[in-house]
Structure formats: structure tokens, C-alpha cells
């Protein structure tokens, strides 16, 4: 299945994406949140969809699409997880995964605007393949890690490089600004991706392709990442792990290229759909 949420920000209803069309399933009740994933929600929803085959109402084509799940307890990110990306930034290849956190208040829909933060001169893009956790995970063995994954989602890990790199401390300062985590358009369940180690992902700015990668080039693959992160924190149902970005970010060019108001970002991945964001100047939300 592919899960979607639609409607005004903060008032989203739940739906499913079937054969290229979006359908309302709000009669199922609740939201796609920690409780849903904990309480066998995916199987119950699948039964609901089958029982209502031919009866589901299609969502209007002009509906806003939100993030495909409610705000998770945490968004965990893995840094420098593609060899080519580490090389382009001049960073040392990590011996263990680099972990940082992205504020959950950065979460927005896949086609919502991306806002350049106040005092920012170096806002950048990063297309990423994300893991969605399906059940509580703590000290998970790598051999069992995929049992804790319920699906995957596309993410633009928008980053402010001065805040991240030049202003000291952790990377988190450049990662958690408002609108910096567009996700969706849908969460694709694990059974719908034939090979998570061979997923193409790409990103364009103003029609020009900057990133063209594949999860086959991850330094630390999905099972390893899930197991590794679970050694340091308990992962809850609905939590997201963003696995890193391939080469082609603005920081990697000489001179660097950063986002400006009016720019349009487009990105996509096999099985995970596509996003489109217009970049806007800072405004207080």
C-alpha cells in the first residue's frame, strides 16, 4: 500500500494511493501516527480497503498533499552515507554512521513551499531515501532489522550550511528550520519495493539535474542503519530514519550554489513518487 494524507496543514485526512489515484479512507478513523503503526494499523487498513473496493471516494486532484504520516517522535538522519557525497564535501569517509537529529517541526508536505531561514545565505538541497519504523526497536540485530521497518518515504533534507558547519556545535542547527523536511507524497509499504538496495533517486533545481544517485551506493545500508541507530536510542513506530544523500548538493560545487527565492526544486525516487517545492524568502509563521 501507499499511504497519503491530504487537506489543510494541521487538519489532514488520511487516504491511500492506488494505481495512480488518491482515495479518501477517513472512515477508517484516526491518523497515521504512532498509535496506528503500533496497533497493527497497516493490516487493518488493508482489510478496510479490500472491503471497500470500488466504493472509495477519489480525492480532488487539486487537494493539498501533506506528509504521509503525522509528526513522528523523531527524525533521525545519517550524514555522509554516500561515498561520492563525502568526497565532494572533502569529508573523511565515516567509519561508523554519523547520526544527527532533524526537528520534527520542520516536517511539511511534499509540495509545500521551502522557506529560507532568517539570516540564511547558504540554504541547500538533499534528496534522501527514508526508512519508516513500524514497531518499537531497541538493540536490534542487523539480521532482524527489516522486521522493524514498515515502509519508506522520499525526503528533501533541506540544510543551511553556515548554520550546520560554520557556527559550531552540532549539525542540527542547520537541519531543523521550519519547512526543512518535505516528505511524501506517500509512504510506500515495504512489500511494494522489490529491492531497497537498488532505488534510483534524483533532484533538479530550476529544471537542471544536480543529483542522480542510487541506494546501491550507500556506505551503510538499511538493515545496518536500523540496527546501529537502535543501539543508541529506542525507535518508536512512525519514527523516520533518513539515510543520507548522494553527490550533487549545492555545497559540493566550486563555487557553491545555494537556493534563492523563486527557485523550484523537483525530486523523486523509484517507488516513492515525486516532490516539487517553490523556494520563498523568510516570513514569520
Secondary structure, DSSP 4 states (H G I P E B T S, - for coil): -EEEEESSTTS-EEEEEETTEEEE-GGG-S-SSHHHHHTTHHHHHHHHHHHTTTTPPBPPTTPPB--SSPPPS-EEEEES-BHHHHHHTTPPPPSS-EEEEE-GGGEE-TTSPEEPPTT-S-EE--EEEEEEE-S-BSS--GGGGGGGEEEEEEEEE-EEHIIIIISSS-GGGGT-STT-EEE-S-EEEGGG-S-TTS-EEEEEETTEEEEEEEGGGBSS-HHHHHHHHHTTS-B-TT-EEE----S--GGGSSS-----TT-EEEEEETTTEEEEEEEE-----
